[in-house]
Amino acid sequence: MTALDLSSPVAVVGTGTMGQGIAQVALVAGHPVRLYDTVPGRAREAADAIGARLDRLVEKERLTGAGRDAARARLTPAESLDGLAGCALVVEAVVERLDAKQELFRALEDVVGDDCLLATNTSSLSVTAIGGALRRPGRCVGLHFFNPAPLLPLVEVVSGFATDPASAARAHDTARAWGKTPVGCADTPGFVVNRVARPFYAEALAVHEDRGADPATIDAVLRESGGFRMGAFELTDLIGQDVNESVTHSVWQALFQDVRFTPSLAQRRLVESGRLGRKSGRGWYDYREGAERPGPHTAEPADPPAYVVARGDLGPAGELLALIREAGIEVRAEDVRAEGVRTEDADRGTWLVLPGGGRLALADGRAPA
Ligand SMILES: NC(=O)c1ccc[n+]([C@@H]2O[C@H](COP(=O)([O-])OP(=O)(O)OC[C@H]3O[C@@H](n4cnc5c(N)ncnc54)[C@H](O)[C@@H]3O)[C@@H](O)[C@H]2O)c1
């Protein structure tokens, strides 16, 4: 294990949503933590907000009163970057702009020792590009926490092109010692989570833009049939439409405008109109006092059909047949290889035929012939 010793001071720069959460994680793990933000007074406010969250942990009996007092005593706001001298790790969670992050890390190199790790919480910028500004780029690593950082276990530990393997190992082991689940990944656009998540948002937005269904209905389908905790619209309202859109843009640009990652015009309009989600009181949904949340459009329950026809081997969709039989509906099998069936008909695929003539077929995203 190469985790940082608990006596090593950790600094968090940028004390907004993520900075506060990350500081709380390092603090509760046992480190002295210093906070710095360019907006005067914000680091102090962040320390107070973290203190209030520690109080709530005590109320929930997840932290002792003595533990809270000791943690509070280890937390100090710094007036300037110079106050971060002697830190063993700095995690930056400042605005998502390459120039801001590069400038900050360059300035930090003049303040901290040579063996201090410089970690970025960027969601979508290149760790290689951020570290490229440094005299010692090997110390720069991505430490990508998720919101809310104290609750979500996953941390992506991102190795840039020039990241020293020992720096990545130290960041990884430190995150693990903080009770997180670190996952090493390369410096590819969006890393793993934000790349995999893009199509989740994009398809939901595309269905809405194609007038397939409204946000409340798509969210209900994702939640209740897809098994997701939140649908794409309510989740982007929570994240912030501006933040979510800028990550999409960044991943799309970094992947040479690959059409699969194309940003959404509907989301653009939302951002332009200032409907940023919960934080602005309105996004896809209305969060203002007294506003009603629309429900999904659902079909009226209908009587079950007396029978369905299963044509050919349905492959993985065949599991439906057991459910259909369990519901007391007769399944009439049609053998496509039976004598008398013309070859061109047999090649036309396999599907379930409902009494009204509707067909249910397994597809790979394209409409069946
Ligand atoms: N919000 C999320 O869900 C989320 C999740 C994972 C990663 N991130 C990433 O974390 C970073 C911060 O995001 P956030 O949502 O906490 O933003 P935020 O706007 O809540 O906070 C940013 C803070 O940084 C301060 N700041 C800006 N420039 C600074 C500088 N040069 N030096 C010191 N302080 C500076 C601002 O005053 C502000 O307090 C971004 O890189 C973002 O992409 C955000």
The ligand as an SDF file (V2000), in Angstrom:
LIG
                    3D

 44 48  0  0  0  0  0  0  0  0999 V2000
  -20.9860   18.7100  -10.1000 N   0  0  0  0  0  0  0  0  0  0  0  0
  -20.7670   17.4350  -10.3790 C   0  0  0  0  0  0  0  0  0  0  0  0
  -21.6930   16.5980  -10.3560 O   0  0  0  0  0  0  0  0  0  0  0  0
  -19.3630   16.9680  -10.6970 C   0  0  0  0  0  0  0  0  0  0  0  0
  -19.0780   15.5970  -10.6100 C   0  0  0  0  0  0  0  0  0  0  0  0
  -17.7620   15.1630  -10.8410 C   0  0  0  0  0  0  0  0  0  0  0  0
  -16.7880   16.0820  -11.1960 C   0  0  0  0  0  0  0  0  0  0  0  0
  -17.1090   17.4070  -11.2920 N   0  0  0  0  0  0  0  0  0  0  0  0
  -16.0090   18.3340  -11.6230 C   0  0  0  0  0  0  0  0  0  0  0  0
  -15.5860   18.9700  -10.4200 O   0  0  0  0  0  0  0  0  0  0  0  0
  -15.1460   20.2970  -10.7110 C   0  0  0  0  0  0  0  0  0  0  0  0
  -15.9100   21.2790   -9.8660 C   0  0  0  0  0  0  0  0  0  0  0  0
  -17.2750   21.1310  -10.1070 O   0  0  0  0  0  0  0  0  0  0  0  0
  -18.3720   21.6750   -9.0650 P   0  0  0  0  0  0  0  0  0  0  0  0
  -19.6810   21.1550   -9.5570 O   0  0  0  0  0  0  0  0  0  0  0  0
  -17.9270   21.4100   -7.6730 O   0  0  0  0  0  0  0  0  0  0  0  0
  -18.2890   23.2610   -9.3650 O   0  0  0  0  0  0  0  0  0  0  0  0
  -18.7920   24.4820   -8.4580 P   0  0  0  0  0  0  0  0  0  0  0  0
  -19.1270   25.5590   -9.4060 O   0  0  0  0  0  0  0  0  0  0  0  0
  -19.8150   24.0280   -7.4680 O   0  0  0  0  0  0  0  0  0  0  0  0
  -17.4830   24.9030   -7.6270 O   0  0  0  0  0  0  0  0  0  0  0  0
  -16.3090   25.4030   -8.2270 C   0  0  0  0  0  0  0  0  0  0  0  0
  -15.5990   26.2670   -7.2000 C   0  0  0  0  0  0  0  0  0  0  0  0
  -14.2900   26.5450   -7.7030 O   0  0  0  0  0  0  0  0  0  0  0  0
  -13.9870   27.9200   -7.4070 C   0  0  0  0  0  0  0  0  0  0  0  0
  -12.9460   28.3020   -8.3590 N   0  0  0  0  0  0  0  0  0  0  0  0
  -13.0720   28.5620   -9.6800 C   0  0  0  0  0  0  0  0  0  0  0  0
  -11.8400   28.8110  -10.2120 N   0  0  0  0  0  0  0  0  0  0  0  0
  -10.9480   28.7020   -9.1930 C   0  0  0  0  0  0  0  0  0  0  0  0
   -9.5250   28.7900   -9.1120 C   0  0  0  0  0  0  0  0  0  0  0  0
   -8.7790   29.0770  -10.1770 N   0  0  0  0  0  0  0  0  0  0  0  0
   -8.9310   28.5830   -7.9090 N   0  0  0  0  0  0  0  0  0  0  0  0
   -9.6820   28.3000   -6.7990 C   0  0  0  0  0  0  0  0  0  0  0  0
  -11.0280   28.1900   -6.8310 N   0  0  0  0  0  0  0  0  0  0  0  0
  -11.6460   28.3720   -8.0200 C   0  0  0  0  0  0  0  0  0  0  0  0
  -15.3030   28.6370   -7.5570 C   0  0  0  0  0  0  0  0  0  0  0  0
  -15.2840   29.8680   -6.8410 O   0  0  0  0  0  0  0  0  0  0  0  0
  -16.2790   27.6240   -6.9280 C   0  0  0  0  0  0  0  0  0  0  0  0
  -16.4100   27.8100   -5.5450 O   0  0  0  0  0  0  0  0  0  0  0  0
  -15.3060   20.4910  -12.2130 C   0  0  0  0  0  0  0  0  0  0  0  0
  -14.0890   20.1520  -12.8410 O   0  0  0  0  0  0  0  0  0  0  0  0
  -16.3770   19.4580  -12.5690 C   0  0  0  0  0  0  0  0  0  0  0  0
  -16.3060   19.0440  -13.9030 O   0  0  0  0  0  0  0  0  0  0  0  0
  -18.3580   17.8770  -11.0390 C   0  0  0  0  0  0  0  0  0  0  0  0
  1  2  1  0
  2  3  2  0
  2  4  1  0
  4  5  1  0
  4 44  2  0
  5  6  2  0
  6  7  1  0
  7  8  2  0
  8  9  1  0
  8 44  1  0
  9 10  1  0
  9 42  1  0
 10 11  1  0
 11 12  1  0
 11 40  1  0
 12 13  1  0
 13 14  1  0
 14 15  2  0
 14 16  1  0
 14 17  1  0
 17 18  1  0
 18 19  2  0
 18 20  1  0
 18 21  1  0
 21 22  1  0
 22 23  1  0
 23 24  1  0
 23 38  1  0
 24 25  1  0
 25 26  1  0
 25 36  1  0
 26 27  1  0
 26 35  1  0
 27 28  2  0
 28 29  1  0
 29 30  1  0
 29 35  2  0
 30 31  1  0
 30 32  2  0
 32 33  1  0
 33 34  2  0
 34 35  1  0
 36 37  1  0
 36 38  1  0
 38 39  1  0
 40 41  1  0
 40 42  1  0
 42 43  1  0
M  CHG  2   8   1  16  -1
M  END
$$$$
